[in-house]
Amino acid sequence: MPHFPSGDGRPPWRALVLTLFPEAFPGPLGVSLAAQARDAGIWSLDTIQIRDFGLGKHRQVDDTPAGGGAGMVLRADVLGPALDHAATLSPDAPMIYLSPRGTPLTQSLARSLAEGPGVKLLAGRFEGIDERVIAAKGLKEVSIGDYVLAGGEVAAMVLIEACVRLLPGVLGASESLASESFETGLLEYPQFTKPRDWQGRAIPDILLSGDHKKVEAWRQDQSEKLTAARRPDLLHPKGQKRP
């Protein structure tokens, strides 16, 4: 069972999301461990409605792309004030724009963000945002994968969950975190539980042997084989020579 500390003197890790659809939150973050940890005060979640900073009677937030093209682009004179407002609420947290052209979200990045005070996340829509906002406000672009979504809300939830589960007290066993995929640079080994035999498939005998050294060696071997088969790029990152 997870242990949720209280009274440790640390302020909650804060997630602040700028979005046109605040009603999308907390979404999956409102269940299971993330919800329990939030209720315990380990982290907090707030949203800012971008349309509150919209222009004119109809609170316009977007316009056509300069130079022509399909779709609409979120305006700089709307996002600028919205981001400034976010900065007053959470001044020390990095400001991240969820974008398919951004730096990949990795376990290492999630851990780095989890060690900080929190994050400010801009969830875009339409064809994206005015490039001048990224430069003027020093936004860090982060991508959750090589594909395009309708908006940044789901991506924001992915980033938040990846960070929240790393916060002290959210997961009960630190060993569980240490052996997960990407923590050691390898994919995680296969897991099994009861029943011992299921539909003609048995749990590997070595896992039932009680020999912890052999179990550890088997798991290491399985991790290496899975990584080589499915993610060889993790074994030989770009820029590094193969042995």
C-alpha positions as CSV (number, residue, x, y, z in Angstrom):
1,M,0.0,0.0,0.0
2,P,1.3,3.5,-0.7
3,H,2.3,5.7,2.2
4,F,1.3,9.3,2.0
5,P,3.4,11.5,4.3
6,S,2.0,14.5,6.0
7,G,3.5,17.5,7.8
8,D,7.0,17.0,6.2
9,G,7.2,20.7,5.6
10,R,7.5,20.5,1.8
11,P,5.0,22.4,-0.3
12,P,2.9,20.3,-2.7
13,W,4.3,19.7,-6.2
14,R,2.0,21.9,-8.3
15,A,0.7,21.3,-11.8
16,L,-0.8,24.4,-13.5
17,V,-2.4,23.8,-16.9
18,L,-3.4,26.6,-19.3
19,T,-6.1,25.2,-21.5
20,L,-9.3,26.0,-23.5
21,F,-10.9,22.9,-21.9
22,P,-10.4,23.0,-18.2
23,E,-13.3,20.6,-17.8
24,A,-11.1,17.9,-19.2
25,F,-9.2,17.8,-15.9
26,P,-8.5,16.0,-13.6
27,G,-9.6,13.2,-16.0
28,P,-7.5,10.0,-15.2
29,L,-5.6,12.0,-12.6
30,G,-8.7,11.9,-10.5
31,V,-8.5,8.2,-9.8
32,S,-6.2,5.7,-8.1
33,L,-2.8,6.7,-6.6
34,A,-2.7,10.1,-8.3
35,A,-6.0,11.1,-6.7
36,Q,-5.1,9.7,-3.3
37,A,-1.8,11.6,-3.4
38,R,-3.6,14.8,-4.4
39,D,-6.1,14.4,-1.6
40,A,-3.2,13.9,0.8
41,G,-1.6,17.2,-0.3
42,I,1.5,15.7,-2.0
43,W,0.6,17.5,-5.2
44,S,-2.0,20.0,-6.5
45,L,-3.7,20.6,-9.8
46,D,-5.1,23.9,-11.1
47,T,-6.2,25.1,-14.5
48,I,-6.3,28.5,-16.2
49,Q,-9.0,29.0,-18.9
50,I,-7.2,30.6,-21.9
51,R,-10.4,32.1,-23.2
52,D,-10.6,34.3,-20.1
53,F,-7.8,36.3,-21.8
54,G,-9.6,36.3,-25.2
55,L,-10.2,39.4,-27.2
56,G,-13.5,41.3,-27.7
57,K,-17.1,40.4,-27.0
58,H,-16.6,36.8,-28.1
59,R,-13.3,36.2,-26.3
60,Q,-11.4,35.4,-29.5
61,V,-8.3,33.4,-28.9
62,D,-7.2,32.4,-32.4
63,D,-6.8,33.7,-36.0
64,T,-5.7,32.5,-39.4
65,P,-2.0,31.6,-40.1
66,A,0.2,34.4,-41.4
67,G,1.1,33.4,-45.0
68,G,-2.0,31.4,-45.4
69,G,-2.7,27.7,-44.8
70,A,-5.3,25.6,-43.1
71,G,-6.6,25.9,-39.6
72,M,-6.2,28.5,-36.9
73,V,-3.3,29.6,-34.6
74,L,-3.6,30.7,-31.0
75,R,-2.7,34.4,-30.8
76,A,0.3,35.9,-29.1
77,D,-1.7,38.7,-27.5
78,V,-3.9,36.2,-25.8
79,L,-1.4,33.7,-24.7
80,G,1.1,36.3,-23.5
81,P,-1.2,37.7,-20.7
82,A,-2.3,34.1,-19.9
83,L,1.2,33.0,-19.4
84,D,2.1,36.1,-17.4
85,H,-0.8,35.3,-15.1
86,A,0.4,31.7,-14.7
87,A,3.9,33.0,-13.8
88,T,2.4,35.0,-10.9
89,L,0.7,31.9,-9.5
90,S,3.7,29.5,-9.8
91,P,6.8,31.6,-10.5
92,D,9.5,28.9,-9.9
93,A,8.0,26.1,-12.1
94,P,9.2,25.7,-15.6
95,M,6.8,26.7,-18.4
96,I,6.3,23.8,-20.9
97,Y,4.4,23.8,-24.2
98,L,3.2,20.3,-25.2
99,S,4.2,20.0,-28.8
100,P,4.9,17.1,-31.2
101,R,8.1,18.9,-32.3
102,G,9.4,19.1,-28.7
103,T,12.0,17.3,-26.7
104,P,10.8,13.7,-26.0
105,L,9.3,13.1,-22.6
106,T,11.6,10.5,-21.0
107,Q,11.7,8.9,-17.6
108,S,14.8,11.0,-16.9
109,L,13.0,14.2,-17.8
110,A,10.0,13.2,-15.7
111,R,12.3,12.6,-12.7
112,S,14.0,15.9,-13.1
113,L,10.6,17.7,-13.2
114,A,9.3,15.7,-10.3
115,E,12.3,16.9,-8.2
116,G,11.3,20.6,-8.8
117,P,8.4,22.7,-7.5
118,G,6.0,21.6,-10.2
119,V,5.2,22.5,-13.8
120,K,3.2,25.1,-15.8
121,L,1.8,23.4,-18.9
122,L,0.4,25.1,-22.0
123,A,-2.1,22.8,-23.8
124,G,-2.4,24.1,-27.4
125,R,-5.1,23.6,-29.9
126,F,-5.8,24.1,-33.6
127,E,-2.6,24.4,-35.7
128,G,-0.5,25.5,-32.7
129,I,0.6,28.8,-31.2
130,D,2.2,31.9,-32.4
131,E,6.0,31.2,-32.5
132,R,6.7,34.6,-30.9
133,V,5.2,33.4,-27.7
134,I,7.6,30.5,-27.4
135,A,10.6,32.8,-27.9
136,A,9.3,35.7,-25.7
137,K,8.3,33.5,-22.8
138,G,11.1,31.0,-23.0
139,L,8.8,28.0,-23.3
140,K,10.3,24.5,-23.3
141,E,8.6,22.3,-25.9
142,V,8.0,18.7,-24.8
143,S,6.6,15.9,-26.9
144,I,5.0,12.7,-25.6
145,G,5.5,10.9,-29.0
146,D,5.8,11.1,-32.7
147,Y,2.2,11.6,-33.5
148,V,-0.3,14.5,-33.5
149,L,-3.3,14.9,-31.1
150,A,-6.2,17.3,-31.4
151,G,-4.9,19.2,-28.4
152,G,-2.4,19.2,-25.6
153,E,-4.7,18.2,-22.7
154,V,-4.1,14.5,-22.9
155,A,-0.4,15.1,-23.3
156,A,-0.4,17.3,-20.2
157,M,-2.1,14.5,-18.2
158,V,0.6,12.1,-19.4
159,L,3.4,14.4,-18.3
160,I,1.7,15.1,-14.9
161,E,1.1,11.4,-14.2
162,A,4.7,10.5,-15.1
163,C,5.9,13.0,-12.6
164,V,3.4,12.5,-9.8
165,R,4.1,8.8,-9.4
166,L,7.8,9.7,-8.8
167,L,7.0,12.0,-5.9
168,P,8.0,10.7,-2.4
169,G,5.3,8.7,-0.8
170,V,3.1,8.1,-3.9
171,L,4.4,4.6,-4.6
172,G,4.9,2.3,-1.6
173,A,8.1,0.6,-2.6
174,S,11.2,2.4,-4.0
175,E,12.5,-0.9,-5.3
176,S,9.4,-1.0,-7.6
177,L,10.5,2.3,-9.2
178,A,14.1,1.2,-9.5
179,S,13.3,-1.8,-11.6
180,E,10.8,-0.2,-14.0
181,S,11.4,0.3,-17.7
182,F,13.8,3.1,-18.6
183,E,15.0,3.5,-15.0
184,T,18.1,1.4,-15.7
185,G,18.2,2.1,-19.4
186,L,16.5,-1.2,-20.2
187,L,12.9,-2.3,-20.6
188,E,11.4,-4.1,-17.6
189,Y,11.6,-7.9,-17.4
190,P,8.4,-10.0,-17.7
191,Q,6.1,-10.2,-14.7
192,F,4.1,-13.2,-13.5
193,T,1.7,-14.1,-10.7
194,K,-0.7,-16.8,-9.6
195,P,-2.0,-19.2,-10.9
196,R,1.2,-21.2,-11.5
197,D,-0.3,-22.7,-14.7
198,W,-2.7,-20.9,-16.9
199,Q,-4.1,-22.1,-20.3
200,G,-1.1,-24.4,-20.7
201,R,1.4,-21.7,-19.9
202,A,3.5,-22.0,-16.7
203,I,5.5,-19.5,-14.7
204,P,9.2,-20.0,-15.4
205,D,10.6,-22.4,-12.8
206,I,13.5,-20.2,-11.9
207,L,11.0,-17.6,-10.5
208,L,9.7,-20.2,-8.1
209,S,13.1,-21.6,-7.1
210,G,13.6,-19.2,-4.2
211,D,17.2,-18.5,-5.4
212,H,17.2,-14.7,-5.4
213,K,20.6,-14.4,-7.2
214,K,19.4,-16.7,-10.1
215,V,16.1,-14.8,-10.2
216,E,17.9,-11.5,-10.4
217,A,20.2,-12.8,-13.2
218,W,17.2,-14.1,-15.1
219,R,15.4,-10.8,-14.9
220,Q,18.5,-8.9,-16.1
221,D,18.9,-11.3,-19.0
222,Q,15.3,-10.9,-20.0
223,S,15.5,-7.1,-19.8
224,E,18.5,-7.1,-22.1
225,K,16.8,-9.4,-24.6
226,L,13.6,-7.5,-24.6
227,T,15.4,-4.2,-25.1
228,A,17.6,-5.6,-27.9
229,A,14.5,-6.9,-29.7
230,R,12.1,-4.0,-29.2
231,R,14.2,-0.9,-28.4
232,P,17.8,-1.4,-29.7
233,D,18.1,2.4,-29.7
234,L,18.2,2.3,-25.9
235,L,21.3,0.0,-26.0
236,H,23.0,2.1,-28.6
237,P,21.8,5.7,-28.3
238,K,22.3,8.0,-31.3
239,G,25.8,9.4,-31.4
240,Q,27.4,6.4,-29.5
241,K,29.4,3.8,-31.4
242,R,28.4,0.2,-31.1
243,P,31.0,-2.0,-29.4
